[in-house]
């Protein structure tokens, strides 16, 4: 679905932008924190096969 925004008024464009901002987003979310499980795995004993 393609929209032709060239003929839209400023008010219509603002309304469209506001509605796009309010839509729920789905997908991957990257957080800037270290997971607790990563910290726990650092201290686990490892098995070395030589």
C-alpha positions, 0 to 999 in steps of 0.5 A: 500500500503506497500513499502519495504524500505530495498532495497532503496538507501539513495537518494531514501529514502531522496526523499521519505521523502521530498515528504512526508513532502510536502504533505498536512495534513488533520485532527484536528489542536490544537492551543495553544491559548484561543478562544475569545468566551471562554473569552466572555462566562466567563463574561456572567450571568448564570441562577441558578435553585435551 
